[in-house]
Amino acid sequence: MKVEQVAEIIDANARMAYKHAYSGGTHKSEEQRKNMEKVEIDDLVTVTLSSHVSAINRVGYLRNRFQDKHKNECYLIERLNGEIAEWSDCQLIKVYESYVFKK
């Protein structure tokens, strides 16, 4: 399977899990949503607000978080293809392997 296809699967499943958690209306779904929004360095993440960008450019590992000179939150993401991208002013969600890959 190509890395682009893997990124599409990861992104689609993570967004579906987040949307379900966001609209679930139960205590458990609220907890799940909050956990997905708590991203930390080295987490596998996807950017939620940029669906017009291909998944290979949205999915990756969070390598750094910082503020630019305008105090915007910025993120360095290592994409699945190894490239480094800088994102700012966006929302990231944590991707849990259990939501994407069945064991």
ChimeraX attribute file (.defattr): number of C-alpha atoms within 10 A of each C-alpha:
attribute: neighborCount
match mode: 1-to-1
recipient: residues
	/A:1	5
	/A:2	7
	/A:3	13
	/A:4	16
	/A:5	12
	/A:6	16
	/A:7	22
	/A:8	17
	/A:9	15
	/A:10	25
	/A:11	25
	/A:12	16
	/A:13	19
	/A:14	26
	/A:15	19
	/A:16	13
	/A:17	19
	/A:18	24
	/A:19	13
	/A:20	15
	/A:21	20
	/A:22	16
	/A:23	11
	/A:24	14
	/A:25	10
	/A:26	11
	/A:27	10
	/A:28	11
	/A:29	18
	/A:30	16
	/A:31	13
	/A:32	17
	/A:33	21
	/A:34	16
	/A:35	15
	/A:36	19
	/A:37	16
	/A:38	11
	/A:39	17
	/A:40	15
	/A:41	14
	/A:42	13
	/A:43	17
	/A:44	23
	/A:45	28
	/A:46	28
	/A:47	22
	/A:48	16
	/A:49	12
	/A:50	13
	/A:51	12
	/A:52	7
	/A:53	10
	/A:54	13
	/A:55	24
	/A:56	20
	/A:57	21
	/A:58	26
	/A:59	28
	/A:60	28
	/A:61	22
	/A:62	24
	/A:63	16
	/A:64	14
	/A:65	16
	/A:66	12
	/A:67	11
	/A:68	11
	/A:69	7
	/A:70	6
	/A:71	9
	/A:72	12
	/A:73	15
	/A:74	16
	/A:75	21
	/A:76	18
	/A:77	28
	/A:78	22
	/A:79	22
	/A:80	19
	/A:81	14
	/A:82	10
	/A:83	11
	/A:84	16
	/A:85	15
	/A:86	12
	/A:87	16
	/A:88	14
	/A:89	11
	/A:90	13
	/A:91	15
	/A:92	21
	/A:93	23
	/A:94	22
	/A:95	26
	/A:96	17
	/A:97	13
	/A:98	10
	/A:99	14
	/A:100	16
	/A:101	10
	/A:102	6
	/A:103	5
